[in-house]
């Protein structure tokens, strides 16, 4: 475990070094492009900062009230239908870029959230409530209902498959 984290940290520093080195070369060769890219970078940072703040506040609140025991009960191995329902509704209601949700989901996973619920949550992010009326208008109500139902059903199937695959992988890696 420590070696894996050490490799990840080394890879992170390597990536940051390459990015900084690329910016330095760009600064020395094409100052206009360097300024544009820096401008774009700060624009992106300005755009995602409020979302990061929201997610970190949610993580703080979850850490305050959701103990490992409670997460395991609600979204763990023995969660049952309630866990599926929470991950489906949570995925449908979640907004913003998906990468903003990764730290929160990772934190919940460490506290005992089942991988199948994470998959289901992420899969159901494709269902956008504000866009459903538009889909119904252009394609018909039946189309919208059937597609949304299939997406929910297949999110559960994909969650089960990923959970089964990861259990199989973990059992094989522990044997080696």
GUNU-614801 format. One record per residue: x, z, y of N, C-alpha, C in turn; residue number from 0. Coordinates in nm, 4 decimals. Example, Ala and Ser with C-alpha at 12.3 -4.5 7.8 and 13.67 -1.06 7.14 Angstrom:
2
{{1.3190,0.7800,-0.5690},{1.2300,0.7800,-0.4500},{1.3200,0.7800,-0.3300},0} {{1.2850,0.7080,-0.2250},{1.3670,0.7140,-0.1060},{1.2900,0.7870,0.0030},1} 
END
This chain:
176
{{0.0821,0.0000,-0.1198},{0.0000,0.0000,0.0000},{0.0865,0.0000,0.1261},0} {{0.1911,0.0809,0.1262},{0.2782,0.0893,0.2430},{0.3533,-0.0421,0.2619},1} {{0.3996,-0.1027,0.1505},{0.4692,-0.2304,0.1607},{0.3772,-0.3377,0.2180},2} {{0.2509,-0.3363,0.1761},{0.1547,-0.4355,0.2248},{0.1351,-0.4201,0.3752},3} {{0.1201,-0.2961,0.4231},{0.1043,-0.2726,0.5665},{0.2305,-0.3096,0.6427},4} {{0.3475,-0.2822,0.5838},{0.4743,-0.3156,0.6479},{0.4883,-0.4672,0.6623},5} {{0.4479,-0.5426,0.5591},{0.4511,-0.6884,0.5671},{0.3575,-0.7380,0.6750},6} {{0.2397,-0.6778,0.6843},{0.1415,-0.7181,0.7855},{0.1971,-0.6923,0.9254},7} {{0.2609,-0.5773,0.9456},{0.3181,-0.5449,1.0757},{0.4300,-0.6421,1.1089},8} {{0.5186,-0.6683,1.0133},{0.6267,-0.7639,1.0363},{0.5712,-0.9022,1.0691},9} {{0.4673,-0.9438,1.0006},{0.4032,-1.0723,1.0276},{0.3423,-1.0758,1.1661},10} {{0.2866,-0.9641,1.2086},{0.2278,-0.9548,1.3420},{0.3344,-0.9718,1.4490},11} {{0.4456,-0.8998,1.4336},{0.5548,-0.9126,1.5307},{0.6117,-1.0540,1.5309},12} {{0.6215,-1.1138,1.4140},{0.6716,-1.2507,1.4034},{0.5800,-1.3466,1.4790},13} {{0.4501,-1.3315,1.4604},{0.3531,-1.4176,1.5286},{0.3604,-1.3997,1.6802},14} {{0.3640,-1.2762,1.7255},{0.3705,-1.2488,1.8696},{0.4994,-1.3052,1.9285},15} {{0.6095,-1.2922,1.8555},{0.7371,-1.3464,1.9014},{0.7299,-1.4977,1.9163},16} {{0.6691,-1.5650,1.8198},{0.6552,-1.7112,1.8273},{0.5687,-1.7512,1.9465},17} {{0.4586,-1.6787,1.9675},{0.3703,-1.7099,2.0806},{0.4444,-1.6906,2.2127},18} {{0.5137,-1.5786,2.2277},{0.5880,-1.5527,2.3512},{0.6986,-1.6558,2.3723},19} {{0.7668,-1.6912,2.2655},{0.8722,-1.7922,2.2728},{0.8132,-1.9278,2.3141},20} {{0.6965,-1.9610,2.2603},{0.6287,-2.0862,2.2972},{0.5909,-2.0859,2.4448},21} {{0.5417,-1.9726,2.4930},{0.5081,-1.9613,2.6347},{0.6332,-1.9747,2.7223},22} {{0.7433,-1.9178,2.6773},{0.8686,-1.9283,2.7528},{0.9139,-2.0748,2.7614},23} {{0.9096,-2.1447,2.6494},{0.9475,-2.2865,2.6485},{0.8539,-2.3666,2.7397},24} {{0.7250,-2.3372,2.7318},{0.6278,-2.4056,2.8167},{0.6542,-2.3767,2.9648},25} {{0.6872,-2.2523,2.9953},{0.7187,-2.2138,3.1333},{0.8384,-2.2914,3.1858},26} {{0.9402,-2.3070,3.1015},{1.0624,-2.3758,3.1433},{1.0453,-2.5273,3.1516},27} {{0.9558,-2.5837,3.0710},{0.9429,-2.7297,3.0657},{0.8258,-2.7844,3.1462},28} {{0.7128,-2.7142,3.1485},{0.5937,-2.7665,3.2149},{0.5183,-2.6507,3.2795},29} {{0.5576,-2.6190,3.4007},{0.5024,-2.5027,3.4694},{0.3527,-2.5145,3.4940},30} {{0.3038,-2.6344,3.5211},{0.1611,-2.6550,3.5460},{0.0799,-2.6226,3.4209},31} {{0.1230,-2.6735,3.3080},{0.0537,-2.6459,3.1817},{0.0627,-2.4979,3.1456},32} {{0.1779,-2.4371,3.1751},{0.1945,-2.2939,3.1514},{0.0912,-2.2146,3.2324},33} {{0.0755,-2.2488,3.3594},{-0.0218,-2.1785,3.4444},{-0.1640,-2.1986,3.3955},34} {{-0.1962,-2.3220,3.3518},{-0.3306,-2.3478,3.2990},{-0.3563,-2.2677,3.1726},35} {{-0.2582,-2.2640,3.0837},{-0.2777,-2.1902,2.9579},{-0.2886,-2.0406,2.9834},36} {{-0.2113,-1.9911,3.0776},{-0.2198,-1.8494,3.1128},{-0.3554,-1.8177,3.1758},37} {{-0.4023,-1.9077,3.2591},{-0.5342,-1.8936,3.3200},{-0.6430,-1.8889,3.2127},38} {{-0.6325,-1.9795,3.1165},{-0.7289,-1.9849,3.0057},{-0.7229,-1.8568,2.9229},39} {{-0.6028,-1.8087,2.8968},{-0.5849,-1.6853,2.8210},{-0.6561,-1.5687,2.8907},40} {{-0.6327,-1.5541,3.0220},{-0.6957,-1.4438,3.0950},{-0.8467,-1.4615,3.1046},41} {{-0.8921,-1.5851,3.1076},{-1.0360,-1.6118,3.1075},{-1.0989,-1.5642,2.9765},42} {{-1.0319,-1.5926,2.8661},{-1.0822,-1.5492,2.7348},{-1.0799,-1.3966,2.7254},43} {{-0.9713,-1.3359,2.7704},{-0.9605,-1.1894,2.7674},{-1.0723,-1.1270,2.8503},44} {{-1.0983,-1.1844,2.9682},{-1.2048,-1.1339,3.0555},{-1.3414,-1.1477,2.9882},45} {{-1.3597,-1.2551,2.9117},{-1.4872,-1.2805,2.8455},{-1.5116,-1.1859,2.7278},46} {{-1.4063,-1.1573,2.6499},{-1.4274,-1.0770,2.5292},{-1.4090,-0.9268,2.5514},47} {{-1.3511,-0.8869,2.6629},{-1.3292,-0.7441,2.6877},{-1.4582,-0.6625,2.6822},48} {{-1.5679,-0.7067,2.7486},{-1.6915,-0.6274,2.7377},{-1.7414,-0.6150,2.5937},49} {{-1.7248,-0.7228,2.5155},{-1.7685,-0.7170,2.3755},{-1.6834,-0.6192,2.2955},50} {{-1.5522,-0.6198,2.3202},{-1.4647,-0.5238,2.2528},{-1.5034,-0.3808,2.2908},51} {{-1.5349,-0.3597,2.4146},{-1.5741,-0.2255,2.4594},{-1.7008,-0.1806,2.3861},52} {{-1.7986,-0.2705,2.3762},{-1.9232,-0.2374,2.3052},{-1.8946,-0.2022,2.1595},53} {{-1.8124,-0.2849,2.0940},{-1.7812,-0.2601,1.9530},{-1.7049,-0.1286,1.9370},54} {{-1.6099,-0.1004,2.0251},{-1.5355,0.0243,2.0131},{-1.6236,0.1455,2.0420},55} {{-1.7192,0.1320,2.1330},{-1.8149,0.2407,2.1566},{-1.8995,0.2612,2.0308},56} {{-1.9456,0.1505,1.9708},{-2.0210,0.1619,1.8450},{-1.9365,0.2280,1.7360},57} {{-1.8096,0.1869,1.7269},{-1.7216,0.2483,1.6267},{-1.7058,0.3976,1.6525},58} {{-1.6917,0.4358,1.7798},{-1.6796,0.5766,1.8149},{-1.8044,0.6535,1.7737},59} {{-1.9207,0.5970,1.8062},{-2.0473,0.6619,1.7717},{-2.0622,0.6702,1.6198},60} {{-2.0296,0.5604,1.5501},{-2.0388,0.5621,1.4039},{-1.9436,0.6655,1.3448},61} {{-1.8227,0.6748,1.3988},{-1.7270,0.7737,1.3489},{-1.7738,0.9153,1.3772},62} {{-1.8479,0.9313,1.4851},{-1.8993,1.0629,1.5209},{-2.0091,1.1084,1.4250},63} {{-2.0985,1.0157,1.3916},{-2.2173,1.0529,1.3149},{-2.2164,1.0069,1.1694},64} {{-2.1401,0.9048,1.1379},{-2.1399,0.8534,1.0009},{-2.0164,0.9008,0.9263},65} {{-2.0362,0.9969,0.8423},{-1.9268,1.0435,0.7584},{-1.9134,0.9482,0.6404},66} {{-1.8023,0.9594,0.5711},{-1.7813,0.8735,0.4533},{-1.8937,0.8932,0.3523},67} {{-1.9364,1.0158,0.3372},{-2.0433,1.0471,0.2417},{-2.1740,0.9775,0.2819},68} {{-2.2054,0.9813,0.4110},{-2.3294,0.9198,0.4593},{-2.3242,0.7667,0.4479},69} {{-2.2097,0.7063,0.4841},{-2.1957,0.5602,0.4719},{-2.2069,0.5199,0.3256},70} {{-2.1409,0.5950,0.2381},{-2.1473,0.5648,0.0955},{-2.2911,0.5745,0.0440},71} {{-2.3663,0.6690,0.0979},{-2.5052,0.6848,0.0550},{-2.5920,0.5698,0.1062},72} {{-2.5735,0.5323,0.2344},{-2.6575,0.4298,0.2953},{-2.6146,0.2889,0.2555},73} {{-2.4832,0.2640,0.2525},{-2.4324,0.1279,0.2299},{-2.3296,0.1197,0.1172},74} {{-2.3264,0.2195,0.0304},{-2.2295,0.2219,-0.0779},{-2.2842,0.1646,-0.2074},75} {{-2.2177,0.1958,-0.3159},{-2.2511,0.1418,-0.4477},{-2.3940,0.1745,-0.4914},76} {{-2.4440,0.2904,-0.4520},{-2.5773,0.3312,-0.4963},{-2.6852,0.3096,-0.3898},77} {{-2.6573,0.2254,-0.2913},{-2.7485,0.2086,-0.1773},{-2.8812,0.1445,-0.2161},78} {{-2.8780,0.0443,-0.3013},{-3.0014,-0.0206,-0.3431},{-3.0630,-0.1082,-0.2359},79} {{-3.1959,-0.1181,-0.2379},{-3.2698,-0.2091,-0.1503},{-3.2515,-0.1750,-0.0023},80} {{-3.2385,-0.0464,0.0290},{-3.2210,-0.0061,0.1685},{-3.0910,-0.0630,0.2254},81} {{-2.9852,-0.0641,0.1464},{-2.8575,-0.1202,0.1903},{-2.8673,-0.2692,0.2167},82} {{-2.9381,-0.3397,0.1272},{-2.9572,-0.4839,0.1467},{-3.0366,-0.5093,0.2737},83} {{-3.1423,-0.4323,0.2931},{-3.2279,-0.4503,0.4101},{-3.1512,-0.4230,0.5393},84} {{-3.0718,-0.3177,0.5416},{-2.9931,-0.2843,0.6602},{-2.8928,-0.3956,0.6910},85} {{-2.8251,-0.4461,0.5885},{-2.7249,-0.5502,0.6137},{-2.7904,-0.6821,0.6546},86} {{-2.9075,-0.7134,0.6011},{-2.9783,-0.8362,0.6402},{-3.0254,-0.8260,0.7853},87} {{-3.0949,-0.7179,0.8174},{-3.1472,-0.7010,0.9536},{-3.0328,-0.6869,1.0547},88} {{-2.9316,-0.6123,1.0172},{-2.8155,-0.5975,1.1058},{-2.7492,-0.7308,1.1354},89} {{-2.7340,-0.8146,1.0332},{-2.6744,-0.9466,1.0529},{-2.7589,-1.0345,1.1420},90} {{-2.8889,-1.0306,1.1216},{-2.9793,-1.1136,1.2026},{-2.9786,-1.0680,1.3482},91} {{-2.9764,-0.9380,1.3706},{-2.9827,-0.8851,1.5073},{-2.8483,-0.8850,1.5798},92} {{-2.7377,-0.8976,1.5056},{-2.6060,-0.8916,1.5695},{-2.5843,-1.0129,1.6594},93} {{-2.5135,-0.9902,1.7672},{-2.4879,-1.0966,1.8645},{-2.3399,-1.1018,1.8975},94} {{-2.3014,-1.2055,1.9673},{-2.1628,-1.2209,2.0104},{-2.0799,-1.2890,1.9042},95} {{-1.9538,-1.3115,1.9354},{-1.8655,-1.3781,1.8390},{-1.8443,-1.2905,1.7151},96} {{-1.8304,-1.3547,1.6026},{-1.8209,-1.2822,1.4758},{-1.6950,-1.1959,1.4684},97} {{-1.5844,-1.2424,1.5276},{-1.4602,-1.1655,1.5169},{-1.4692,-1.0306,1.5863},98} {{-1.5649,-1.0153,1.6737},{-1.5843,-0.8860,1.7389},{-1.6360,-0.7834,1.6379},99} {{-1.7070,-0.8290,1.5369},{-1.7665,-0.7385,1.4386},{-1.6674,-0.6973,1.3296},100} {{-1.5579,-0.7704,1.3143},{-1.4633,-0.7411,1.2067},{-1.4082,-0.5987,1.2095},101} {{-1.3634,-0.5461,1.3245},{-1.3115,-0.4078,1.3228},{-1.4171,-0.3061,1.2792},102} {{-1.5396,-0.3231,1.3253},{-1.6469,-0.2302,1.2888},{-1.6764,-0.2387,1.1391},103} {{-1.6872,-0.3606,1.0869},{-1.7144,-0.3774,0.9439},{-1.5987,-0.3246,0.8593},104} {{-1.4765,-0.3454,0.9068},{-1.3595,-0.2930,0.8350},{-1.3634,-0.1410,0.8303},105} {{-1.3993,-0.0795,0.9418},{-1.4104,0.0660,0.9482},{-1.5177,0.1155,0.8515},106} {{-1.6325,0.0480,0.8505},{-1.7401,0.0869,0.7586},{-1.6984,0.0655,0.6130},107} {{-1.6216,-0.0400,0.5871},{-1.5740,-0.0661,0.4514},{-1.4820,0.0473,0.4045},108} {{-1.3955,0.0928,0.4929},{-1.3051,0.2027,0.4588},{-1.3820,0.3312,0.4309},109} {{-1.5011,0.3451,0.4920},{-1.5829,0.4637,0.4707},{-1.6737,0.4499,0.3487},110} {{-1.6725,0.3326,0.2841},{-1.7501,0.3198,0.1617},{-1.8539,0.2093,0.1602},111} {{-1.8619,0.1280,0.2646},{-1.9591,0.0182,0.2648},{-1.9193,-0.0848,0.1600},112} {{-2.0170,-0.1253,0.0806},{-1.9948,-0.2205,-0.0267},{-1.9629,-0.3592,0.0302},113} {{-1.8705,-0.4309,-0.0341},{-1.8341,-0.5651,0.0109},{-1.9541,-0.6591,0.0131},114} {{-2.0453,-0.6425,-0.0808},{-2.1611,-0.7313,-0.0852},{-2.2473,-0.7160,0.0403},115} {{-2.2529,-0.5959,0.0967},{-2.3302,-0.5766,0.2194},{-2.2594,-0.6392,0.3396},116} {{-2.1268,-0.6365,0.3395},{-2.0508,-0.7020,0.4465},{-2.0758,-0.8521,0.4424},117} {{-2.0695,-0.9106,0.3233},{-2.0953,-1.0542,0.3078},{-2.2361,-1.0879,0.3547},118} {{-2.3319,-1.0080,0.3137},{-2.4715,-1.0319,0.3511},{-2.4890,-1.0223,0.5028},119} {{-2.4277,-0.9230,0.5637},{-2.4333,-0.9083,0.7094},{-2.3774,-1.0334,0.7769},120} {{-2.2577,-1.0749,0.7363},{-2.1939,-1.1901,0.7992},{-2.2728,-1.3188,0.7762},121} {{-2.3279,-1.3352,0.6576},{-2.4062,-1.4549,0.6239},{-2.5318,-1.4635,0.7101},122} {{-2.5964,-1.3501,0.7326},{-2.7211,-1.3488,0.8087},{-2.7007,-1.3612,0.9591},123} {{-2.5765,-1.3578,1.0029},{-2.5503,-1.3826,1.1453},{-2.5878,-1.5251,1.1836},124} {{-2.5980,-1.6137,1.0849},{-2.6352,-1.7531,1.1118},{-2.7821,-1.7660,1.1528},125} {{-2.8610,-1.6649,1.1231},{-3.0031,-1.6667,1.1629},{-3.0107,-1.6121,1.3048},126} {{-3.0496,-1.6975,1.3959},{-3.0569,-1.6582,1.5364},{-3.2028,-1.6500,1.5795},127} {{-3.2520,-1.5284,1.6001},{-3.3924,-1.5085,1.6374},{-3.4344,-1.5871,1.7618},128} {{-3.3516,-1.5908,1.8673},{-3.3946,-1.6661,1.9854},{-3.4094,-1.8171,1.9597},129} {{-3.3413,-1.8682,1.8568},{-3.3464,-2.0117,1.8290},{-3.4534,-2.0497,1.7265},130} {{-3.5147,-1.9523,1.6606},{-3.6163,-1.9840,1.5600},{-3.7364,-2.0601,1.6173},131} {{-3.7880,-2.0217,1.7345},{-3.8999,-2.1001,1.7889},{-3.8615,-2.2467,1.8154},132} {{-3.7381,-2.2693,1.8616},{-3.6935,-2.4054,1.8864},{-3.6828,-2.4837,1.7551},133} {{-3.6317,-2.4177,1.6510},{-3.6232,-2.4821,1.5202},{-3.7627,-2.5166,1.4695},134} {{-3.8554,-2.4249,1.4859},{-3.9933,-2.4493,1.4425},{-4.0552,-2.5641,1.5217},135} {{-4.0254,-2.5720,1.6487},{-4.0790,-2.6786,1.7331},{-4.0267,-2.8159,1.6874},136} {{-3.8963,-2.8253,1.6629},{-3.8370,-2.9547,1.6279},{-3.8581,-2.9933,1.4816},137} {{-3.8552,-2.8949,1.3917},{-3.8601,-2.9263,1.2482},{-3.9876,-2.8804,1.1797},138} {{-4.0679,-2.8016,1.2467},{-4.1903,-2.7502,1.1881},{-4.1737,-2.6058,1.1432},139} {{-4.2850,-2.5339,1.1434},{-4.2839,-2.3919,1.1071},{-4.2431,-2.3733,0.9613},140} {{-4.2976,-2.4582,0.8733},{-4.2656,-2.4453,0.7306},{-4.1151,-2.4598,0.7074},141} {{-4.0535,-2.5579,0.7715},{-3.9096,-2.5792,0.7593},{-3.8331,-2.4543,0.8034},142} {{-3.8695,-2.4000,0.9197},{-3.8014,-2.2824,0.9729},{-3.8161,-2.1630,0.8793},143} {{-3.9359,-2.1429,0.8261},{-3.9603,-2.0297,0.7359},{-3.8824,-2.0465,0.6057},144} {{-3.8878,-2.1677,0.5478},{-3.8183,-2.1918,0.4207},{-3.6668,-2.1778,0.4383},145} {{-3.6119,-2.2397,0.5434},{-3.4671,-2.2316,0.5662},{-3.4228,-2.0872,0.5887},146} {{-3.4950,-2.0142,0.6715},{-3.4598,-1.8746,0.6979},{-3.4695,-1.7908,0.5709},147} {{-3.5736,-1.8138,0.4924},{-3.5891,-1.7406,0.3654},{-3.4745,-1.7713,0.2710},148} {{-3.4387,-1.8993,0.2602},{-3.3263,-1.9374,0.1734},{-3.1962,-1.8737,0.2206},149} {{-3.1766,-1.8710,0.3508},{-3.0539,-1.8100,0.4026},{-3.0473,-1.6614,0.3667},150} {{-3.1593,-1.5929,0.3761},{-3.1615,-1.4505,0.3408},{-3.1377,-1.4322,0.1911},151} {{-3.2066,-1.5126,0.1096},{-3.1906,-1.5025,-0.0366},{-3.0470,-1.5331,-0.0776},152} {{-2.9910,-1.6417,-0.0223},{-2.8549,-1.6789,-0.0602},{-2.7504,-1.5835,-0.0038},153} {{-2.7838,-1.5127,0.1037},{-2.6898,-1.4119,0.1532},{-2.6753,-1.3003,0.0501},154} {{-2.7853,-1.2655,-0.0131},{-2.7813,-1.1616,-0.1172},{-2.7048,-1.2129,-0.2394},155} {{-2.7333,-1.3365,-0.2804},{-2.6630,-1.3953,-0.3953},{-2.5132,-1.4023,-0.3680},156} {{-2.4752,-1.4486,-0.2474},{-2.3333,-1.4554,-0.2125},{-2.2706,-1.3168,-0.2085},157} {{-2.3442,-1.2193,-0.1576},{-2.2936,-1.0827,-0.1566},{-2.2654,-1.0311,-0.2971},158} {{-2.3576,-1.0572,-0.3882},{-2.3388,-1.0148,-0.5278},{-2.2204,-1.0866,-0.5922},159} {{-2.2089,-1.2168,-0.5649},{-2.0979,-1.2948,-0.6229},{-1.9627,-1.2471,-0.5701},160} {{-1.9535,-1.2244,-0.4408},{-1.8267,-1.1779,-0.3839},{-1.7927,-1.0403,-0.4387},161} {{-1.8908,-0.9530,-0.4482},{-1.8661,-0.8200,-0.5024},{-1.8164,-0.8288,-0.6468},162} {{-1.8794,-0.9129,-0.7259},{-1.8392,-0.9306,-0.8658},{-1.6980,-0.9892,-0.8738},163} {{-1.6704,-1.0897,-0.7904},{-1.5388,-1.1527,-0.7896},{-1.4306,-1.0535,-0.7495},164} {{-1.4568,-0.9735,-0.6464},{-1.3567,-0.8770,-0.6013},{-1.3341,-0.7677,-0.7043},165} {{-1.4387,-0.7255,-0.7728},{-1.4215,-0.6269,-0.8802},{-1.3364,-0.6852,-0.9921},166} {{-1.3610,-0.8136,-1.0257},{-1.2837,-0.8819,-1.1295},{-1.1376,-0.8925,-1.0868},167} {{-1.1144,-0.9312,-0.9614},{-0.9781,-0.9432,-0.9095},{-0.9072,-0.8084,-0.9094},168} {{-0.9761,-0.7032,-0.8656},{-0.9167,-0.5703,-0.8618},{-0.8824,-0.5209,-1.0011},169} {{-0.9676,-0.5506,-1.0987},{-0.9382,-0.5050,-1.2354},{-0.8196,-0.5820,-1.2920},170} {{-0.8051,-0.7088,-1.2589},{-0.6917,-0.7872,-1.3063},{-0.5620,-0.7455,-1.2379},171} {{-0.5658,-0.7164,-1.1086},{-0.4440,-0.6789,-1.0371},{-0.3961,-0.5399,-1.0778},172} {{-0.4889,-0.4517,-1.1174},{-0.4480,-0.3178,-1.1582},{-0.3854,-0.3185,-1.2990},173} {{-0.4159,-0.4223,-1.3776},{-0.3586,-0.4329,-1.5122},{-0.2138,-0.4817,-1.5072},174} {{-0.1777,-0.5514,-1.4008},{-0.0410,-0.6086,-1.3932},{0.0598,-0.5117,-1.3457},175} 
END
